[in-house]
Amino acid sequence: MSVSQIVKSWKDPAYRRSLSQGQLQKIPGHPAATNELDKEVMDGNPQAFTAMGSAICSPCPPRHCF
């Protein structure tokens, strides 16, 4: 399968439905869907759960939270 066919299979549901089982098995996972953060990483990162746009944060640059 060419790179353009792989990308098309990620983006176009109709094209993906037209592929055979063998072709579907050859398609690698979408790179955006394979990135997951471990709980250990999230627990060690205080910025991971910053609530931008909350009542105490300014959503516009410069972003200040009080």
PQR file of N, CA, C, O and H, with PARSE charges and radii, in Angstrom:
ATOM      1  N   MET A   1       0.836  -1.165   0.000 -0.4000 1.5000
ATOM      2  CA  MET A   1       0.000   0.000   0.000 -0.0000 2.0000
ATOM      3  C   MET A   1       0.888   1.239   0.000  0.5500 1.7000
ATOM      4  O   MET A   1       1.872   1.302   0.738 -0.5500 1.4000
ATOM      5  N   SER A   2       0.542   2.222  -0.826 -0.4000 1.5000
ATOM      6  CA  SER A   2       1.338   3.446  -0.885 -0.0000 2.0000
ATOM      7  C   SER A   2       1.002   4.356   0.296  0.5500 1.7000
ATOM      8  O   SER A   2      -0.012   4.177   0.970 -0.5500 1.4000
ATOM      9  H   SER A   2      -0.257   2.171  -1.425  0.4000 1.0000
ATOM     10  N   VAL A   3       1.865   5.322   0.525 -0.4000 1.5000
ATOM     11  CA  VAL A   3       1.645   6.269   1.615 -0.0000 2.0000
ATOM     12  C   VAL A   3       0.346   7.032   1.395  0.5500 1.7000
ATOM     13  O   VAL A   3      -0.412   7.249   2.341 -0.5500 1.4000
ATOM     14  H   VAL A   3       2.688   5.467  -0.024  0.4000 1.0000
ATOM     15  N   SER A   4       0.080   7.440   0.162 -0.4000 1.5000
ATOM     16  CA  SER A   4      -1.151   8.197  -0.112 -0.0000 2.0000
ATOM     17  C   SER A   4      -2.396   7.348   0.147  0.5500 1.7000
ATOM     18  O   SER A   4      -3.414   7.872   0.599 -0.5500 1.4000
ATOM     19  H   SER A   4       0.695   7.264  -0.607  0.4000 1.0000
ATOM     20  N   GLN A   5      -2.329   6.054  -0.132 -0.4000 1.5000
ATOM     21  CA  GLN A   5      -3.465   5.173   0.149 -0.0000 2.0000
ATOM     22  C   GLN A   5      -3.666   4.996   1.657  0.5500 1.7000
ATOM     23  O   GLN A   5      -4.800   4.934   2.133 -0.5500 1.4000
ATOM     24  H   GLN A   5      -1.502   5.628  -0.499  0.4000 1.0000
ATOM     25  N   ILE A   6      -2.576   4.916   2.394 -0.4000 1.5000
ATOM     26  CA  ILE A   6      -2.669   4.790   3.853 -0.0000 2.0000
ATOM     27  C   ILE A   6      -3.307   6.037   4.448  0.5500 1.7000
ATOM     28  O   ILE A   6      -4.213   5.942   5.276 -0.5500 1.4000
ATOM     29  H   ILE A   6      -1.655   4.967   2.007  0.4000 1.0000
ATOM     30  N   VAL A   7      -2.836   7.203   4.025 -0.4000 1.5000
ATOM     31  CA  VAL A   7      -3.394   8.460   4.531 -0.0000 2.0000
ATOM     32  C   VAL A   7      -4.863   8.575   4.151  0.5500 1.7000
ATOM     33  O   VAL A   7      -5.683   9.002   4.964 -0.5500 1.4000
ATOM     34  H   VAL A   7      -2.101   7.280   3.352  0.4000 1.0000
ATOM     35  N   LYS A   8      -5.200   8.198   2.925 -0.4000 1.5000
ATOM     36  CA  LYS A   8      -6.601   8.251   2.491 -0.0000 2.0000
ATOM     37  C   LYS A   8      -7.460   7.318   3.341  0.5500 1.7000
ATOM     38  O   LYS A   8      -8.600   7.646   3.667 -0.5500 1.4000
ATOM     39  H   LYS A   8      -4.534   7.852   2.265  0.4000 1.0000
ATOM     40  N   SER A   9      -6.917   6.163   3.696 -0.4000 1.5000
ATOM     41  CA  SER A   9      -7.690   5.229   4.527 -0.0000 2.0000
ATOM     42  C   SER A   9      -7.920   5.791   5.926  0.5500 1.7000
ATOM     43  O   SER A   9      -8.932   5.476   6.553 -0.5500 1.4000
ATOM     44  H   SER A   9      -5.991   5.896   3.431  0.4000 1.0000
ATOM     45  N   TRP A  10      -7.006   6.612   6.425 -0.4000 1.5000
ATOM     46  CA  TRP A  10      -7.193   7.255   7.727 -0.0000 2.0000
ATOM     47  C   TRP A  10      -8.261   8.338   7.655  0.5500 1.7000
ATOM     48  O   TRP A  10      -9.048   8.501   8.587 -0.5500 1.4000
ATOM     49  H   TRP A  10      -6.184   6.868   5.916  0.4000 1.0000
ATOM     50  N   LYS A  11      -8.290   9.085   6.540 -0.4000 1.5000
ATOM     51  CA  LYS A  11      -9.146  10.269   6.437 -0.0000 2.0000
ATOM     52  C   LYS A  11     -10.516  10.014   5.828  0.5500 1.7000
ATOM     53  O   LYS A  11     -11.465  10.735   6.136 -0.5500 1.4000
ATOM     54  H   LYS A  11      -7.651   8.953   5.783  0.4000 1.0000
ATOM     55  N   ASP A  12     -10.641   9.009   4.973 -0.4000 1.5000
ATOM     56  CA  ASP A  12     -11.872   8.809   4.200 -0.0000 2.0000
ATOM     57  C   ASP A  12     -12.572   7.516   4.626  0.5500 1.7000
ATOM     58  O   ASP A  12     -12.149   6.427   4.238 -0.5500 1.4000
ATOM     59  H   ASP A  12      -9.869   8.424   4.722  0.4000 1.0000
ATOM     60  N   PRO A  13     -13.637   7.630   5.418 -0.5600 1.5000
ATOM     61  CA  PRO A  13     -14.336   6.427   5.885  0.2800 2.0000
ATOM     62  C   PRO A  13     -14.901   5.579   4.743  0.5500 1.7000
ATOM     63  O   PRO A  13     -14.902   4.351   4.835 -0.5500 1.4000
ATOM     64  N   ALA A  14     -15.378   6.212   3.673 -0.4000 1.5000
ATOM     65  CA  ALA A  14     -15.924   5.457   2.536 -0.0000 2.0000
ATOM     66  C   ALA A  14     -14.822   4.636   1.866  0.5500 1.7000
ATOM     67  O   ALA A  14     -15.037   3.480   1.500 -0.5500 1.4000
ATOM     68  H   ALA A  14     -15.377   7.210   3.598  0.4000 1.0000
ATOM     69  N   TYR A  15     -13.652   5.233   1.709 -0.4000 1.5000
ATOM     70  CA  TYR A  15     -12.529   4.505   1.120 -0.0000 2.0000
ATOM     71  C   TYR A  15     -12.114   3.346   2.027  0.5500 1.7000
ATOM     72  O   TYR A  15     -11.836   2.245   1.550 -0.5500 1.4000
ATOM     73  H   TYR A  15     -13.477   6.172   2.006  0.4000 1.0000
ATOM     74  N   ARG A  16     -12.076   3.597   3.321 -0.4000 1.5000
ATOM     75  CA  ARG A  16     -11.690   2.552   4.278 -0.0000 2.0000
ATOM     76  C   ARG A  16     -12.663   1.375   4.213  0.5500 1.7000
ATOM     77  O   ARG A  16     -12.242   0.220   4.280 -0.5500 1.4000
ATOM     78  H   ARG A  16     -12.301   4.491   3.709  0.4000 1.0000
ATOM     79  N   ARG A  17     -13.971   1.661   4.083 -0.4000 1.5000
ATOM     80  CA  ARG A  17     -14.968   0.584   3.990 -0.0000 2.0000
ATOM     81  C   ARG A  17     -14.814  -0.232   2.706  0.5500 1.7000
ATOM     82  O   ARG A  17     -15.223  -1.392   2.658 -0.5500 1.4000
ATOM     83  H   ARG A  17     -14.313   2.600   4.029  0.4000 1.0000
ATOM     84  N   SER A  18     -14.227   0.368   1.665 -0.4000 1.5000
ATOM     85  CA  SER A  18     -14.078  -0.338   0.392 -0.0000 2.0000
ATOM     86  C   SER A  18     -12.885  -1.292   0.375  0.5500 1.7000
ATOM     87  O   SER A  18     -12.738  -2.078  -0.561 -0.5500 1.4000
ATOM     88  H   SER A  18     -13.895   1.311   1.704  0.4000 1.0000
ATOM     89  N   LEU A  19     -12.041  -1.232   1.388 -0.4000 1.5000
ATOM     90  CA  LEU A  19     -10.844  -2.073   1.425 -0.0000 2.0000
ATOM     91  C   LEU A  19     -11.166  -3.484   1.903  0.5500 1.7000
ATOM     92  O   LEU A  19     -12.097  -3.698   2.679 -0.5500 1.4000
ATOM     93  H   LEU A  19     -12.160  -0.594   2.148  0.4000 1.0000
ATOM     94  N   SER A  20     -10.377  -4.436   1.424 -0.4000 1.5000
ATOM     95  CA  SER A  20     -10.539  -5.828   1.854 -0.0000 2.0000
ATOM     96  C   SER A  20      -9.943  -6.006   3.249  0.5500 1.7000
ATOM     97  O   SER A  20      -9.219  -5.136   3.734 -0.5500 1.4000
ATOM     98  H   SER A  20      -9.620  -4.262   0.793  0.4000 1.0000
ATOM     99  N   GLN A  21     -10.246  -7.125   3.886 -0.4000 1.5000
ATOM    100  CA  GLN A  21      -9.688  -7.425   5.207 -0.0000 2.0000
ATOM    101  C   GLN A  21      -8.164  -7.445   5.165  0.5500 1.7000
ATOM    102  O   GLN A  21      -7.506  -6.951   6.081 -0.5500 1.4000
ATOM    103  H   GLN A  21     -10.834  -7.831   3.491  0.4000 1.0000
ATOM    104  N   GLY A  22      -7.609  -8.014   4.109 -0.4000 1.5000
ATOM    105  CA  GLY A  22      -6.154  -8.069   3.966 -0.0000 2.0000
ATOM    106  C   GLY A  22      -5.534  -6.683   3.881  0.5500 1.7000
ATOM    107  O   GLY A  22      -4.489  -6.421   4.475 -0.5500 1.4000
ATOM    108  H   GLY A  22      -8.144  -8.415   3.365  0.4000 1.0000
ATOM    109  N   GLN A  23      -6.190  -5.797   3.134 -0.4000 1.5000
ATOM    110  CA  GLN A  23      -5.687  -4.429   3.019 -0.0000 2.0000
ATOM    111  C   GLN A  23      -5.808  -3.688   4.349  0.5500 1.7000
ATOM    112  O   GLN A  23      -4.904  -2.945   4.731 -0.5500 1.4000
ATOM    113  H   GLN A  23      -7.040  -6.010   2.651  0.4000 1.0000
ATOM    114  N   LEU A  24      -6.911  -3.888   5.046 -0.4000 1.5000
ATOM    115  CA  LEU A  24      -7.109  -3.223   6.334 -0.0000 2.0000
ATOM    116  C   LEU A  24      -6.047  -3.637   7.345  0.5500 1.7000
ATOM    117  O   LEU A  24      -5.611  -2.821   8.158 -0.5500 1.4000
ATOM    118  H   LEU A  24      -7.645  -4.492   4.736  0.4000 1.0000
ATOM    119  N   GLN A  25      -5.632  -4.890   7.298 -0.4000 1.5000
ATOM    120  CA  GLN A  25      -4.621  -5.380   8.234 -0.0000 2.0000
ATOM    121  C   GLN A  25      -3.247  -4.782   7.963  0.5500 1.7000
ATOM    122  O   GLN A  25      -2.401  -4.747   8.857 -0.5500 1.4000
ATOM    123  H   GLN A  25      -5.985  -5.552   6.638  0.4000 1.0000
ATOM    124  N   LYS A  26      -3.014  -4.312   6.738 -0.4000 1.5000
ATOM    125  CA  LYS A  26      -1.725  -3.727   6.380 -0.0000 2.0000
ATOM    126  C   LYS A  26      -1.618  -2.251   6.754  0.5500 1.7000
ATOM    127  O   LYS A  26      -0.527  -1.681   6.723 -0.5500 1.4000
ATOM    128  H   LYS A  26      -3.701  -4.341   6.012  0.4000 1.0000
ATOM    129  N   ILE A  27      -2.741  -1.631   7.108 -0.4000 1.5000
ATOM    130  CA  ILE A  27      -2.734  -0.205   7.430 -0.0000 2.0000
ATOM    131  C   ILE A  27      -2.237  -0.016   8.863  0.5500 1.7000
ATOM    132  O   ILE A  27      -2.809  -0.576   9.798 -0.5500 1.4000
ATOM    133  H   ILE A  27      -3.627  -2.094   7.134  0.4000 1.0000
ATOM    134  N   PRO A  28      -1.175   0.771   9.037 -0.5600 1.5000
ATOM    135  CA  PRO A  28      -0.704   1.031  10.401  0.2800 2.0000
ATOM    136  C   PRO A  28      -1.679   1.943  11.136  0.5500 1.7000
ATOM    137  O   PRO A  28      -2.499   2.618  10.514 -0.5500 1.4000
ATOM    138  N   GLY A  29      -1.588   1.957  12.447 -0.4000 1.5000
ATOM    139  CA  GLY A  29      -2.436   2.839  13.235 -0.0000 2.0000
ATOM    140  C   GLY A  29      -2.127   4.298  12.947  0.5500 1.7000
ATOM    141  O   GLY A  29      -0.992   4.654  12.630 -0.5500 1.4000
ATOM    142  H   GLY A  29      -0.922   1.408  12.953  0.4000 1.0000
ATOM    143  N   HIS A  30      -3.143   5.136  13.059 -0.4000 1.5000
ATOM    144  CA  HIS A  30      -2.961   6.573  12.850 -0.0000 2.0000
ATOM    145  C   HIS A  30      -2.038   7.108  13.941  0.5500 1.7000
ATOM    146  O   HIS A  30      -2.252   6.814  15.117 -0.5500 1.4000
ATOM    147  H   HIS A  30      -4.065   4.847  13.316  0.4000 1.0000
ATOM    148  N   PRO A  31      -1.014   7.886  13.581 -0.5600 1.5000
ATOM    149  CA  PRO A  31      -0.046   8.343  14.579  0.2800 2.0000
ATOM    150  C   PRO A  31      -0.667   9.175  15.705  0.5500 1.7000
ATOM    151  O   PRO A  31      -0.199   9.110  16.842 -0.5500 1.4000
ATOM    152  N   ALA A  32      -1.691   9.940  15.416 -0.4000 1.5000
ATOM    153  CA  ALA A  32      -2.314  10.756  16.466 -0.0000 2.0000
ATOM    154  C   ALA A  32      -3.067   9.891  17.466  0.5500 1.7000
ATOM    155  O   ALA A  32      -3.228  10.283  18.621 -0.5500 1.4000
ATOM    156  H   ALA A  32      -2.072   9.993  14.492  0.4000 1.0000
ATOM    157  N   ALA A  33      -3.519   8.748  17.049 -0.4000 1.5000
ATOM    158  CA  ALA A  33      -4.288   7.877  17.937 -0.0000 2.0000
ATOM    159  C   ALA A  33      -3.395   6.983  18.789  0.5500 1.7000
ATOM    160  O   ALA A  33      -3.868   6.364  19.742 -0.5500 1.4000
ATOM    161  H   ALA A  33      -3.388   8.429  16.111  0.4000 1.0000
ATOM    162  N   THR A  34      -2.124   6.912  18.460 -0.4000 1.5000
ATOM    163  CA  THR A  34      -1.240   6.012  19.198 -0.0000 2.0000
ATOM    164  C   THR A  34      -0.492   6.703  20.330  0.5500 1.7000
ATOM    165  O   THR A  34       0.211   6.044  21.097 -0.5500 1.4000
ATOM    166  H   THR A  34      -1.739   7.415  17.686  0.4000 1.0000
ATOM    167  N   ASN A  35      -0.632   8.019  20.446 -0.4000 1.5000
ATOM    168  CA  ASN A  35       0.069   8.748  21.499 -0.0000 2.0000
ATOM    169  C   ASN A  35      -0.804   8.827  22.739  0.5500 1.7000
ATOM    170  O   ASN A  35      -1.847   9.480  22.740 -0.5500 1.4000
ATOM    171  H   ASN A  35      -1.203   8.554  19.823  0.4000 1.0000
ATOM    172  N   GLU A  36      -0.370   8.164  23.778 -0.4000 1.5000
ATOM    173  CA  GLU A  36      -1.078   8.204  25.051 -0.0000 2.0000
ATOM    174  C   GLU A  36      -0.091   8.564  26.143  0.5500 1.7000
ATOM    175  O   GLU A  36       1.079   8.185  26.095 -0.5500 1.4000
ATOM    176  H   GLU A  36       0.478   7.633  23.777  0.4000 1.0000
ATOM    177  N   LEU A  37      -0.577   9.297  27.122 -0.4000 1.5000
ATOM    178  CA  LEU A  37       0.268   9.659  28.250 -0.0000 2.0000
ATOM    179  C   LEU A  37       0.016   8.702  29.401  0.5500 1.7000
ATOM    180  O   LEU A  37      -1.126   8.384  29.730 -0.5500 1.4000
ATOM    181  H   LEU A  37      -1.528   9.605  27.161  0.4000 1.0000
ATOM    182  N   ASP A  38       1.093   8.257  29.999 -0.4000 1.5000
ATOM    183  CA  ASP A  38       0.979   7.387  31.162 -0.0000 2.0000
ATOM    184  C   ASP A  38       0.522   8.189  32.373  0.5500 1.7000
ATOM    185  O   ASP A  38       0.756   9.395  32.455 -0.5500 1.4000
ATOM    186  H   ASP A  38       2.021   8.515  29.733  0.4000 1.0000
ATOM    187  N   LYS A  39      -0.123   7.519  33.299 -0.4000 1.5000
ATOM    188  CA  LYS A  39      -0.566   8.168  34.533 -0.0000 2.0000
ATOM    189  C   LYS A  39       0.627   8.731  35.296  0.5500 1.7000
ATOM    190  O   LYS A  39       0.518   9.790  35.914 -0.5500 1.4000
ATOM    191  H   LYS A  39      -0.313   6.540  33.232  0.4000 1.0000
ATOM    192  N   GLU A  40       1.758   8.043  35.262 -0.4000 1.5000
ATOM    193  CA  GLU A  40       2.948   8.519  35.954 -0.0000 2.0000
ATOM    194  C   GLU A  40       3.413   9.855  35.381  0.5500 1.7000
ATOM    195  O   GLU A  40       3.838  10.740  36.124 -0.5500 1.4000
ATOM    196  H   GLU A  40       1.847   7.183  34.760  0.4000 1.0000
ATOM    197  N   VAL A  41       3.333  10.000  34.070 -0.4000 1.5000
ATOM    198  CA  VAL A  41       3.731  11.250  33.427 -0.0000 2.0000
ATOM    199  C   VAL A  41       2.776  12.365  33.830  0.5500 1.7000
ATOM    200  O   VAL A  41       3.211  13.467  34.163 -0.5500 1.4000
ATOM    201  H   VAL A  41       2.988   9.282  33.466  0.4000 1.0000
ATOM    202  N   MET A  42       1.482  12.083  33.803 -0.4000 1.5000
ATOM    203  CA  MET A  42       0.490  13.090  34.148 -0.0000 2.0000
ATOM    204  C   MET A  42       0.594  13.500  35.614  0.5500 1.7000
ATOM    205  O   MET A  42       0.438  14.678  35.934 -0.5500 1.4000
ATOM    206  H   MET A  42       1.129  11.187  33.532  0.4000 1.0000
ATOM    207  N   ASP A  43       0.853  12.555  36.501 -0.4000 1.5000
ATOM    208  CA  ASP A  43       0.976  12.870  37.925 -0.0000 2.0000
ATOM    209  C   ASP A  43       2.205  13.728  38.209  0.5500 1.7000
ATOM    210  O   ASP A  43       2.194  14.533  39.140 -0.5500 1.4000
ATOM    211  H   ASP A  43       0.980  11.598  36.240  0.4000 1.0000
ATOM    212  N   GLY A  44       3.250  13.565  37.428 -0.4000 1.5000
ATOM    213  CA  GLY A  44       4.478  14.314  37.647 -0.0000 2.0000
ATOM    214  C   GLY A  44       4.510  15.655  36.949  0.5500 1.7000
ATOM    215  O   GLY A  44       5.518  16.358  37.030 -0.5500 1.4000
ATOM    216  H   GLY A  44       3.259  12.910  36.672  0.4000 1.0000
ATOM    217  N   ASN A  45       3.435  16.037  36.261 -0.4000 1.5000
ATOM    218  CA  ASN A  45       3.410  17.274  35.498 -0.0000 2.0000
ATOM    219  C   ASN A  45       2.315  18.190  36.032  0.5500 1.7000
ATOM    220  O   ASN A  45       1.140  17.974  35.734 -0.5500 1.4000
ATOM    221  H   ASN A  45       2.617  15.466  36.195  0.4000 1.0000
ATOM    222  N   PRO A  46       2.670  19.212  36.818 -0.5600 1.5000
ATOM    223  CA  PRO A  46       1.640  20.084  37.386  0.2800 2.0000
ATOM    224  C   PRO A  46       0.898  20.902  36.336  0.5500 1.7000
ATOM    225  O   PRO A  46      -0.210  21.370  36.598 -0.5500 1.4000
ATOM    226  N   GLN A  47       1.481  21.086  35.154 -0.4000 1.5000
ATOM    227  CA  GLN A  47       0.822  21.849  34.095 -0.0000 2.0000
ATOM    228  C   GLN A  47      -0.187  21.016  33.319  0.5500 1.7000
ATOM    229  O   GLN A  47      -0.942  21.566  32.517 -0.5500 1.4000
ATOM    230  H   GLN A  47       2.381  20.706  34.941  0.4000 1.0000
ATOM    231  N   ALA A  48      -0.219  19.724  33.533 -0.4000 1.5000
ATOM    232  CA  ALA A  48      -1.062  18.836  32.732 -0.0000 2.0000
ATOM    233  C   ALA A  48      -2.540  19.132  32.883  0.5500 1.7000
ATOM    234  O   ALA A  48      -3.310  18.912  31.948 -0.5500 1.4000
ATOM    235  H   ALA A  48       0.395  19.278  34.185  0.4000 1.0000
ATOM    236  N   PHE A  49      -2.949  19.622  34.032 -0.4000 1.5000
ATOM    237  CA  PHE A  49      -4.372  19.852  34.263 -0.0000 2.0000
ATOM    238  C   PHE A  49      -4.695  21.322  34.490  0.5500 1.7000
ATOM    239  O   PHE A  49      -5.647  21.639  35.202 -0.5500 1.4000
ATOM    240  H   PHE A  49      -2.324  19.800  34.792  0.4000 1.0000
ATOM    241  N   THR A  50      -3.919  22.226  33.897 -0.4000 1.5000
ATOM    242  CA  THR A  50      -4.206  23.648  34.008 -0.0000 2.0000
ATOM    243  C   THR A  50      -5.512  23.949  33.287  0.5500 1.7000
ATOM    244  O   THR A  50      -5.690  23.562  32.132 -0.5500 1.4000
ATOM    245  H   THR A  50      -3.145  21.969  33.318  0.4000 1.0000
ATOM    246  N   ALA A  51      -6.408  24.625  33.950 -0.4000 1.5000
ATOM    247  CA  ALA A  51      -7.722  24.929  33.368 -0.0000 2.0000
ATOM    248  C   ALA A  51      -7.701  26.321  32.757  0.5500 1.7000
ATOM    249  O   ALA A  51      -8.029  27.303  33.422 -0.5500 1.4000
ATOM    250  H   ALA A  51      -6.263  24.939  34.888  0.4000 1.0000
ATOM    251  N   MET A  52      -7.318  26.400  31.501 -0.4000 1.5000
ATOM    252  CA  MET A  52      -7.317  27.684  30.819 -0.0000 2.0000
ATOM    253  C   MET A  52      -8.758  28.116  30.578  0.5500 1.7000
ATOM    254  O   MET A  52      -9.607  27.304  30.210 -0.5500 1.4000
ATOM    255  H   MET A  52      -7.052  25.602  30.961  0.4000 1.0000
ATOM    256  N   GLY A  53      -9.019  29.372  30.784 -0.4000 1.5000
ATOM    257  CA  GLY A  53     -10.356  29.883  30.540 -0.0000 2.0000
ATOM    258  C   GLY A  53     -11.296  29.701  31.720  0.5500 1.7000
ATOM    259  O   GLY A  53     -12.495  29.952  31.600 -0.5500 1.4000
ATOM    260  H   GLY A  53      -8.330  30.032  31.083  0.4000 1.0000
ATOM    261  N   SER A  54     -10.771  29.272  32.848 -0.4000 1.5000
ATOM    262  CA  SER A  54     -11.630  29.128  34.020 -0.0000 2.0000
ATOM    263  C   SER A  54     -11.869  30.505  34.632  0.5500 1.7000
ATOM    264  O   SER A  54     -11.339  31.507  34.150 -0.5500 1.4000
ATOM    265  H   SER A  54      -9.797  29.069  32.946  0.4000 1.0000
ATOM    266  N   ALA A  55     -12.649  30.549  35.670 -0.4000 1.5000
ATOM    267  CA  ALA A  55     -13.001  31.820  36.305 -0.0000 2.0000
ATOM    268  C   ALA A  55     -11.784  32.539  36.869  0.5500 1.7000
ATOM    269  O   ALA A  55     -11.822  33.756  37.051 -0.5500 1.4000
ATOM    270  H   ALA A  55     -13.080  29.736  36.062  0.4000 1.0000
ATOM    271  N   ILE A  56     -10.723  31.824  37.145 -0.4000 1.5000
ATOM    272  CA  ILE A  56      -9.558  32.465  37.742 -0.0000 2.0000
ATOM    273  C   ILE A  56      -8.379  32.567  36.786  0.5500 1.7000
ATOM    274  O   ILE A  56      -7.284  32.948  37.199 -0.5500 1.4000
ATOM    275  H   ILE A  56     -10.693  30.835  36.997  0.4000 1.0000
ATOM    276  N   CYS A  57      -8.584  32.230  35.502 -0.4000 1.5000
ATOM    277  CA  CYS A  57      -7.508  32.312  34.519 -0.0000 2.0000
ATOM    278  C   CYS A  57      -7.922  33.217  33.371  0.5500 1.7000
ATOM    279  O   CYS A  57      -9.080  33.220  32.953 -0.5500 1.4000
ATOM    280  H   CYS A  57      -9.473  31.921  35.166  0.4000 1.0000
ATOM    281  N   SER A  58      -6.982  33.970  32.875 -0.4000 1.5000
ATOM    282  CA  SER A  58      -7.214  34.810  31.708 -0.0000 2.0000
ATOM    283  C   SER A  58      -6.931  33.978  30.464  0.5500 1.7000
ATOM    284  O   SER A  58      -5.812  33.490  30.306 -0.5500 1.4000
ATOM    285  H   SER A  58      -6.042  33.968  33.214  0.4000 1.0000
ATOM    286  N   PRO A  59      -7.911  33.798  29.568 -0.5600 1.5000
ATOM    287  CA  PRO A  59      -7.687  32.977  28.379  0.2800 2.0000
ATOM    288  C   PRO A  59      -6.861  33.682  27.312  0.5500 1.7000
ATOM    289  O   PRO A  59      -6.379  33.039  26.380 -0.5500 1.4000
ATOM    290  N   CYS A  60      -6.693  34.988  27.434 -0.4000 1.5000
ATOM    291  CA  CYS A  60      -5.967  35.743  26.413 -0.0000 2.0000
ATOM    292  C   CYS A  60      -4.519  35.944  26.836  0.5500 1.7000
ATOM    293  O   CYS A  60      -4.233  36.097  28.024 -0.5500 1.4000
ATOM    294  H   CYS A  60      -7.085  35.511  28.191  0.4000 1.0000
ATOM    295  N   PRO A  61      -3.601  35.944  25.864 -0.5600 1.5000
ATOM    296  CA  PRO A  61      -2.200  36.200  26.202  0.2800 2.0000
ATOM    297  C   PRO A  61      -2.045  37.608  26.761  0.5500 1.7000
ATOM    298  O   PRO A  61      -2.764  38.494  26.298 -0.5500 1.4000
ATOM    299  N   PRO A  62      -1.194  37.877  27.683 -0.5600 1.5000
ATOM    300  CA  PRO A  62      -0.454  36.878  28.442  0.2800 2.0000
ATOM    301  C   PRO A  62      -1.379  36.168  29.416  0.5500 1.7000
ATOM    302  O   PRO A  62      -2.197  36.797  30.087 -0.5500 1.4000
ATOM    303  N   ARG A  63      -1.243  34.883  29.483 -0.4000 1.5000
ATOM    304  CA  ARG A  63      -2.141  34.076  30.312 -0.0000 2.0000
ATOM    305  C   ARG A  63      -1.705  34.158  31.774  0.5500 1.7000
ATOM    306  O   ARG A  63      -0.603  33.746  32.135 -0.5500 1.4000
ATOM    307  H   ARG A  63      -0.578  34.372  28.937  0.4000 1.0000
ATOM    308  N   HIS A  64      -2.579  34.687  32.590 -0.4000 1.5000
ATOM    309  CA  HIS A  64      -2.304  34.792  34.023 -0.0000 2.0000
ATOM    310  C   HIS A  64      -3.378  34.050  34.782  0.5500 1.7000
ATOM    311  O   HIS A  64      -4.566  34.201  34.499 -0.5500 1.4000
ATOM    312  H   HIS A  64      -3.475  35.021  32.297  0.4000 1.0000
ATOM    313  N   CYS A  65      -2.972  33.263  35.728 -0.4000 1.5000
ATOM    314  CA  CYS A  65      -3.921  32.590  36.606 -0.0000 2.0000
ATOM    315  C   CYS A  65      -3.674  33.075  38.025  0.5500 1.7000
ATOM    316  O   CYS A  65      -2.530  33.194  38.462 -0.5500 1.4000
ATOM    317  H   CYS A  65      -2.006  33.140  35.958  0.4000 1.0000
ATOM    318  N   PHE A  66      -4.741  33.350  38.726 -0.4000 1.5000
ATOM    319  CA  PHE A  66      -4.645  33.857  40.094 -0.0000 2.0000
ATOM    320  C   PHE A  66      -5.256  32.894  41.051  0.5500 1.7000
ATOM    321  O   PHE A  66      -5.272  33.146  42.256 -0.5500 1.4000
ATOM    322  H   PHE A  66      -5.671  33.253  38.371  0.4000 1.0000
TER
END
